[in-house]
Amino acid sequence: MFVLRVLLVEDDFSLFNEIRERLTQWSYEVYGVRDFGDVMGDFTEFKPDLVIIDIQLPKFDGFHWCRMIRSHSNVPIIFLSSRDHPTDMVMSMQLGADDFVQKPFHFDVLIAKIQAILRRAYDYSAVQSQLKSWCGATVDYDKNSVENDRGRIELTKNEIFILKLLIEKRNKIVSRDEVINSLWDDKRFISDNTLTVNVNRLRKKLDEIGLGEKILTKVGQGYMAMEEDQF
């Protein structure tokens, strides 16, 4: 039986034990860090399928470790924090996190988010093995990358999922609700602002290879992936 591994970076040991116990009941293998000054050491050793991380941590904050993880891996990341300022949520998404859960939280909500993220990160990648051509670039759904003669960019699971959805309906408007429902399964668990952050981050990365302008925002309607000479 395949067991999904979760690295839980939480310095409140009472909360850590509670979350570990609940996740273990759902058949996840939960691992905690031994040294908050060397989270990457535990990440490298444990090779988790998902990282859940607090913002306020000893030595370095969660944003620091999110940057470090993203420089090495596209593993799904969920921030779990009592901080509720919008800038914290926006910052987490800009750094490549997949979701943000505010403390105190209902455990059923956390489980729903974990299941949705893992489902699209791993079930999705398991059935998508083909390469897709778009605007002269090769989109690799397995490797979460886009490459053309100007270079190659790496995308997060959210970003490649959004791009895939838009490419499948290229030259047509995809509503914000459709993207949210497809990406997060249930829009009650996600903010509208989070989608905006993800799309803006995707467009910024595509700018690096000259494709950012191909993702259009249709105010009040949604988004569109443009491609000429398709008809």
PEGIBEL-V903650 format. One record per run of one state. SS is the DSSP state (2 for helix, 1 for strand, 0 for the rest). FROM is the first residue (numbers start at 1). LEN is the number of residues. Records with the same first field share a line. If there is no record, write none. Layout:
SS = FROM-LEN + FROM-LEN
//
This chain:
0 = 1-4 + 10-3 + 26-3 + 33-6 + 47-3 + 54-8 + 71-5 + 82-4 + 95-4 + 103-4 + 128-3 + 135-2 + 141-4 + 149-2 + 155-2 + 169-5 + 185-2 + 190-2 + 208-4 + 219-3 + 226-6
1 = 5-5 + 29-4 + 50-4 + 76-6 + 99-4 + 131-4 + 137-4 + 145-4 + 151-4 + 174-2 + 215-4 + 222-4
2 = 13-13 + 39-8 + 62-9 + 86-9 + 107-21 + 157-12 + 176-9 + 187-3 + 192-16 + 212-3
//
